[in-house]
């Protein structure tokens, strides 16, 4: 399978855009090797990685200054991967407005009880995305921002984060 059919790059240093959930799932199946499993992250995993153990609105604190907002939202496309300061875990470009993160969860209300690592609704066709894209308001770039899309939806401001795990 030619993986280039899935992607649109601005350049090799930019994140992939115009990829649907269906495309991302297919890519994850292609990339399986040996004892490692590649999967789309779930919404709570995206938020957890972005926050890097903090309980604030953003990994850098609760307040969003105009300088933060301008650095988070680029109005004419994605930014080079790794061009923003890393969070406490060394992860970059987690809530910078480069693009929203499509997730593996189904969209729906969470249960009424407090959960650790919730996985979304048990049924439904819509999928979760977290954070905002480069054309969104800065406040939507928080990892806690949650919305939905259809599995075949492709757009300039939606991408995916994948996780690599060992199969046991």
C-alpha positions in Angstrom: 0.0 0.0 0.0 1.3 3.4 -0.9 1.0 5.5 2.3 1.3 8.8 0.3 -2.3 8.3 -0.8 -3.4 9.1 2.7 -1.6 12.3 3.2 -1.3 16.0 2.3 1.8 17.6 3.6 2.6 21.3 3.5 6.2 20.1 3.8 7.9 17.1 5.3 8.4 19.1 8.6 4.7 19.8 9.0 2.0 17.6 10.4 -0.2 15.6 8.1 -3.6 17.0 7.3 -6.6 16.0 5.2 -6.6 12.5 6.7 -9.9 11.0 8.0 -10.4 8.6 10.9 -10.9 5.8 8.4 -7.6 6.7 6.8 -5.8 6.8 10.1 -7.2 3.4 11.2 -6.1 1.9 7.9 -2.6 3.4 8.3 -2.4 2.0 11.9 -3.2 -1.5 10.5 -0.4 -1.1 7.8 2.1 -0.1 10.4 1.7 -3.1 12.7 5.0 -4.9 13.2 6.1 -7.7 15.5 5.5 -7.0 19.1 4.4 -3.4 18.6 0.9 -2.1 18.1 0.1 1.3 16.5 -3.2 2.9 17.3 -5.1 6.2 17.3 -5.0 7.8 20.7 -8.2 8.2 22.7 -9.4 11.7 23.7 -8.4 11.4 27.4 -4.9 10.2 26.3 -4.5 13.4 24.1 -5.6 15.6 27.0 -3.3 13.7 29.5 -0.3 14.0 27.2 -0.9 17.7 26.5 -1.4 18.6 30.2 1.8 16.7 31.2 0.6 16.0 34.7 -0.7 19.6 35.4 -4.3 20.4 36.4 -4.3 23.9 34.8 -6.2 24.9 31.7 -3.0 24.7 29.6 0.3 22.9 30.4 1.9 26.4 30.9 -0.8 27.6 33.4 -4.4 28.8 33.5 -4.1 32.2 31.9 -3.9 32.7 28.2 -2.3 36.0 27.4 -2.6 37.7 24.0 1.0 36.7 23.3 0.1 33.1 24.1 -2.9 33.3 21.8 -0.9 34.8 18.9 1.7 32.1 19.3 -0.9 29.3 19.5 -3.0 30.3 16.5 -1.4 30.6 13.1 -3.9 31.9 10.6 -2.4 30.5 7.4 -1.6 26.9 8.0 0.2 24.5 10.2 3.5 25.1 11.9 6.7 23.1 11.7 6.5 20.1 14.1 8.5 20.8 17.3 8.6 24.6 16.8 7.0 25.3 20.1 8.4 24.9 23.6 8.0 21.4 25.0 5.8 20.6 27.9 7.1 19.0 31.1 7.2 15.6 29.4 9.1 16.9 26.4 6.1 16.7 24.0 5.8 19.6 21.6 3.0 21.1 19.5 0.3 19.5 21.8 -2.0 22.5 22.1 -0.7 25.1 19.8 -3.5 25.4 17.3 -1.7 23.6 14.6 -4.6 21.2 14.1 -7.2 19.4 16.1 -6.5 15.8 17.2 -8.8 13.1 15.9 -9.4 10.4 18.5 -10.5 6.8 18.5 -13.4 7.4 20.9 -17.0 7.6 19.8 -18.6 10.9 20.6 -21.2 11.0 23.4 -21.7 12.0 27.0 -19.3 10.6 29.5 -20.9 8.6 32.4 -22.0 10.5 35.5 -19.3 9.0 37.6 -15.7 10.3 37.7 -13.5 8.2 35.5 -9.8 7.7 34.9 -9.0 7.5 31.1 -12.6 7.6 29.9 -13.1 6.1 26.4 -16.2 7.8 25.2 -19.6 6.5 24.3 -20.2 2.7 23.7 -22.3 3.4 20.5 -22.6 6.0 17.8 -21.0 6.9 14.5 -19.3 10.2 15.3 -15.7 10.4 16.6 -14.1 12.7 19.1 -11.5 15.3 18.3 -9.6 17.3 20.9 -8.2 20.8 20.7 -8.5 23.2 17.9 -6.9 23.8 14.6 -5.0 26.8 13.2 -8.1 28.5 12.0 -9.9 28.3 15.4 -10.1 30.7 18.3 -7.2 30.2 20.8 -9.6 29.0 23.5 -10.5 26.0 21.4 -6.9 24.9 21.4 -7.1 23.6 24.9 -6.8 19.8 25.1 -10.0 19.8 27.1 -12.0 21.2 24.2 -14.0 18.3 22.7 -16.1 18.1 19.6 -17.2 15.5 17.0 -16.7 14.6 13.3 -17.7 11.8 11.0 -15.2 9.0 10.4 -14.8 9.9 6.7 -14.3 13.7 7.4 -11.1 15.2 6.0 -10.1 18.8 6.6 -7.1 21.1 6.7 -7.2 21.5 10.5 -7.7 17.9 11.6 -5.0 15.4 12.1 -4.2 12.4 14.4 -1.8 11.3 17.0 -0.8 7.7 17.2 0.5 5.7 20.1 3.0 2.9 19.9 2.6 0.1 22.5 3.9 -3.4 23.1 1.6 -6.3 22.5 1.7 -8.8 25.4 
